[in-house]
Amino acid sequence: MQWEAQRLCTDAGDYELVVEKQKLDWDCDQPIDSWKWAVVFHGTIVASGTTNDMESAKRIAEASVPTKP
């Protein structure tokens, strides 16, 4: 049996970064997997998106953390 992470979370200062697997099954033999990423500030999503690769989702989430002025 192979286990696979479905949701990853980490902190970046006051922000929480979340990456989770999204499965899209259109009754095909091969389901489509994508990864949703989000930057959360005290429960409010300040940036989000999707990509086809977990590593890309992590990089985009990290790059989307707002910088302090």
N, CA, C and O atoms as a DFTB+ gen file, in Angstrom:
276 C
 N C O
     1  1       0.845      -1.179       0.000
     2  2       0.000       0.000       0.000
     3  2       0.886       1.237       0.000
     4  3       1.851       1.316       0.761
     5  1       0.561       2.194      -0.846
     6  2       1.338       3.429      -0.945
     7  2       0.502       4.592      -0.427
     8  3      -0.620       4.811      -0.883
     9  1       1.054       5.335       0.529
    10  2       0.388       6.503       1.086
    11  2       0.922       7.746       0.401
    12  3       2.097       7.803       0.036
    13  1       0.072       8.732       0.225
    14  2       0.474       9.961      -0.435
    15  2      -0.101      11.148       0.335
    16  3      -1.271      11.142       0.716
    17  1       0.728      12.162       0.559
    18  2       0.272      13.366       1.254
    19  2      -0.790      14.064       0.415
    20  3      -0.611      14.262      -0.787
    21  1      -1.888      14.432       1.051
    22  2      -2.977      15.107       0.363
    23  2      -3.046      16.590       0.720
    24  3      -3.623      17.384      -0.023
    25  1      -2.449      16.968       1.876
    26  2      -2.512      18.356       2.328
    27  2      -1.231      18.676       3.087
    28  3      -0.839      17.945       3.997
    29  1      -0.587      19.766       2.709
    30  2       0.648      20.215       3.342
    31  2       0.420      21.620       3.889
    32  3      -0.199      22.451       3.224
    33  1       0.916      21.891       5.092
    34  2       0.771      23.210       5.704
    35  2       2.105      23.627       6.315
    36  3       2.860      22.792       6.814
    37  1       2.383      24.920       6.269
    38  2       3.558      25.464       6.928
    39  2       3.286      26.931       7.241
    40  3       2.363      27.533       6.693
    41  1       4.086      27.488       8.111
    42  2       3.958      28.898       8.458
    43  2       5.054      29.709       7.785
    44  3       6.180      29.243       7.611
    45  1       4.697      30.938       7.410
    46  2       5.656      31.892       6.850
    47  2       5.381      33.217       7.548
    48  3       4.605      34.036       7.056
    49  1       6.017      33.424       8.692
    50  2       5.742      34.623       9.479
    51  2       4.323      34.564      10.016
    52  3       3.946      33.595      10.675
    53  1       3.531      35.599       9.738
    54  2       2.137      35.649      10.184
    55  2       1.194      34.912       9.239
    56  3      -0.012      34.869       9.483
    57  1       1.720      34.337       8.172
    58  2       0.903      33.689       7.152
    59  2       1.008      32.179       7.245
    60  3       2.035      31.648       7.665
    61  1      -0.058      31.484       6.852
    62  2      -0.045      30.031       6.741
    63  2      -0.099      29.684       5.261
    64  3      -0.915      30.231       4.520
    65  1       0.765      28.778       4.834
    66  2       0.770      28.313       3.446
    67  2       0.131      26.936       3.412
    68  3       0.506      26.057       4.188
    69  1      -0.825      26.742       2.523
    70  2      -1.542      25.479       2.421
    71  2      -1.458      24.992       0.982
    72  3      -1.715      25.750       0.046
    73  1      -1.095      23.718       0.808
    74  2      -1.094      23.078      -0.509
    75  2      -1.876      21.782      -0.346
    76  3      -1.549      20.957       0.507
    77  1      -2.914      21.604      -1.169
    78  2      -3.698      20.378      -1.060
    79  2      -4.032      19.814      -2.428
    80  3      -4.210      20.545      -3.402
    81  1      -4.111      18.502      -2.471
    82  2      -4.372      17.797      -3.718
    83  2      -5.852      17.868      -4.054
    84  3      -6.709      17.655      -3.196
    85  1      -6.137      18.166      -5.299
    86  2      -7.503      18.216      -5.809
    87  2      -7.638      17.127      -6.865
    88  3      -6.828      17.064      -7.790
    89  1      -8.637      16.275      -6.744
    90  2      -8.855      15.233      -7.742
    91  2     -10.061      15.598      -8.591
    92  3     -11.135      15.900      -8.072
    93  1      -9.873      15.567      -9.875
    94  2     -10.962      15.808     -10.812
    95  2     -11.196      14.509     -11.580
    96  3     -10.332      14.073     -12.341
    97  1     -12.335      13.904     -11.387
    98  2     -12.635      12.633     -12.039
    99  2     -13.819      12.834     -12.973
   100  3     -14.947      13.054     -12.533
   101  1     -13.551      12.759     -14.232
   102  2     -14.597      12.951     -15.235
   103  2     -15.012      11.615     -15.843
   104  3     -15.254      11.520     -17.047
   105  1     -15.093      10.590     -15.009
   106  2     -15.434       9.237     -15.456
   107  2     -14.473       8.743     -16.530
   108  3     -14.866       8.052     -17.469
   109  1     -13.218       9.110     -16.371
   110  2     -12.182       8.652     -17.294
   111  2     -11.355       7.578     -16.594
   112  3     -11.420       7.420     -15.374
   113  1     -10.587       6.852     -17.379
   114  2      -9.702       5.856     -16.805
   115  2      -8.605       6.506     -15.971
   116  3      -8.154       5.933     -14.979
   117  1      -8.182       7.679     -16.363
   118  2      -7.096       8.386     -15.697
   119  2      -7.624       9.683     -15.086
   120  3      -7.872      10.641     -15.818
   121  1      -7.807       9.741     -13.743
   122  2      -8.282      10.988     -13.143
   123  2      -7.230      12.089     -13.261
   124  3      -6.031      11.811     -13.311
   125  1      -7.684      13.327     -13.303
   126  2      -6.794      14.476     -13.406
   127  2      -6.498      14.982     -12.000
   128  3      -7.421      15.281     -11.243
   129  1      -5.237      15.078     -11.649
   130  2      -4.843      15.595     -10.345
   131  2      -4.284      17.001     -10.509
   132  3      -3.544      17.281     -11.452
   133  1      -4.641      17.869      -9.591
   134  2      -4.038      19.191      -9.550
   135  2      -3.798      19.544      -8.091
   136  3      -4.320      18.894      -7.185
   137  1      -3.004      20.579      -7.880
   138  2      -2.660      21.005      -6.532
   139  2      -3.108      22.440      -6.332
   140  3      -2.722      23.333      -7.086
   141  1      -3.927      22.656      -5.309
   142  2      -4.401      23.983      -4.971
   143  2      -3.482      24.556      -3.900
   144  3      -3.152      23.871      -2.932
   145  1      -3.068      25.813      -4.070
   146  2      -2.230      26.468      -3.070
   147  2      -2.960      27.705      -2.560
   148  3      -3.765      28.306      -3.272
   149  1      -2.665      28.078      -1.307
   150  2      -3.285      29.274      -0.735
   151  2      -2.355      29.885       0.299
   152  3      -1.611      29.181       0.982
   153  1      -2.411      31.204       0.402
   154  2      -1.719      31.955       1.445
   155  2      -2.821      32.517       2.337
   156  3      -3.694      33.251       1.871
   157  1      -2.774      32.165       3.633
   158  2      -3.851      32.511       4.558
   159  2      -3.315      33.428       5.656
   160  3      -2.260      33.168       6.235
   161  1      -4.053      34.504       5.934
   162  2      -3.686      35.445       6.992
   163  2      -4.853      35.526       7.982
   164  3      -5.900      36.094       7.671
   165  1      -4.666      34.960       9.160
   166  2      -5.700      34.945      10.204
   167  2      -7.049      34.464       9.667
   168  3      -8.080      35.079       9.936
   169  1      -7.041      33.375       8.915
   170  2      -8.265      32.780       8.398
   171  2      -8.768      33.346       7.083
   172  3      -9.759      32.850       6.545
   173  1      -8.114      34.370       6.549
   174  2      -8.521      34.986       5.285
   175  2      -7.529      34.610       4.194
   176  3      -6.325      34.804       4.357
   177  1      -8.021      34.078       3.091
   178  2      -7.156      33.731       1.959
   179  2      -6.780      35.017       1.238
   180  3      -7.651      35.733       0.743
   181  1      -5.484      35.311       1.179
   182  2      -5.019      36.523       0.511
   183  2      -4.478      36.241      -0.895
   184  3      -4.332      37.161      -1.700
   185  1      -4.184      34.980      -1.187
   186  2      -3.745      34.587      -2.525
   187  2      -4.010      33.089      -2.676
   188  3      -3.883      32.337      -1.710
   189  1      -4.375      32.656      -3.878
   190  2      -4.601      31.227      -4.112
   191  2      -4.536      30.939      -5.604
   192  3      -4.581      31.847      -6.434
   193  1      -4.428      29.661      -5.923
   194  2      -4.392      29.238      -7.311
   195  2      -4.231      27.738      -7.401
   196  3      -4.242      27.051      -6.380
   197  1      -4.083      27.222      -8.600
   198  2      -3.874      25.792      -8.808
   199  2      -2.770      25.578      -9.831
   200  3      -2.506      26.425     -10.684
   201  1      -2.138      24.426      -9.718
   202  2      -1.106      24.019     -10.668
   203  2      -1.122      22.498     -10.738
   204  3      -1.765      21.852      -9.911
   205  1      -0.435      21.923     -11.698
   206  2      -0.444      20.475     -11.879
   207  2       0.625      19.749     -11.083
   208  3       0.680      18.520     -11.112
   209  1       1.480      20.482     -10.368
   210  2       2.628      19.867      -9.708
   211  2       2.736      20.350      -8.260
   212  3       2.628      21.548      -7.999
   213  1       2.947      19.432      -7.325
   214  2       3.041      19.792      -5.915
   215  2       4.204      20.738      -5.637
   216  3       4.038      21.700      -4.887
   217  1       5.358      20.495      -6.211
   218  2       6.528      21.348      -5.969
   219  2       6.290      22.761      -6.500
   220  3       6.687      23.741      -5.871
   221  1       5.642      22.860      -7.656
   222  2       5.312      24.181      -8.203
   223  2       4.343      24.910      -7.287
   224  3       4.480      26.113      -7.068
   225  1       3.372      24.195      -6.753
   226  2       2.395      24.807      -5.856
   227  2       3.083      25.349      -4.609
   228  3       2.750      26.439      -4.142
   229  1       4.037      24.600      -4.068
   230  2       4.767      25.069      -2.882
   231  2       5.578      26.320      -3.207
   232  3       5.577      27.277      -2.431
   233  1       6.271      26.321      -4.350
   234  2       7.078      27.487      -4.741
   235  2       6.214      28.721      -4.965
   236  3       6.570      29.818      -4.534
   237  1       5.077      28.546      -5.638
   238  2       4.199      29.683      -5.916
   239  2       3.620      30.234      -4.621
   240  3       3.534      31.450      -4.451
   241  1       3.220      29.352      -3.702
   242  2       2.686      29.807      -2.414
   243  2       3.720      30.618      -1.655
   244  3       3.405      31.673      -1.103
   245  1       4.960      30.126      -1.625
   246  2       6.035      30.845      -0.930
   247  2       6.275      32.214      -1.560
   248  3       6.478      33.204      -0.858
   249  1       6.251      32.259      -2.882
   250  2       6.507      33.527      -3.587
   251  2       5.326      34.499      -3.465
   252  3       5.481      35.694      -3.720
   253  1       4.154      33.995      -3.077
   254  2       2.953      34.829      -2.991
   255  2       2.731      35.440      -1.621
   256  3       1.757      36.167      -1.425
   257  1       3.613      35.164      -0.666
   258  2       3.481      35.775       0.659
   259  2       3.759      37.267       0.521
   260  3       4.814      37.652       0.017
   261  1       2.825      38.115       0.962
   262  2       3.046      39.569       0.848
   263  2       4.268      40.010       1.638
   264  3       4.543      39.489       2.719
   265  1       4.990      40.963       1.094
   266  2       6.135      41.527       1.810
   267  2       5.696      42.771       2.556
   268  3       4.804      43.498       2.119
   269  1       6.331      42.997       3.673
   270  2       5.995      44.186       4.464
   271  2       6.592      45.422       3.798
   272  3       7.727      45.387       3.323
   273  1       5.820      46.528       3.760
   274  2       6.323      47.742       3.080
   275  2       7.495      48.365       3.801
   276  3       8.023      49.383       3.355
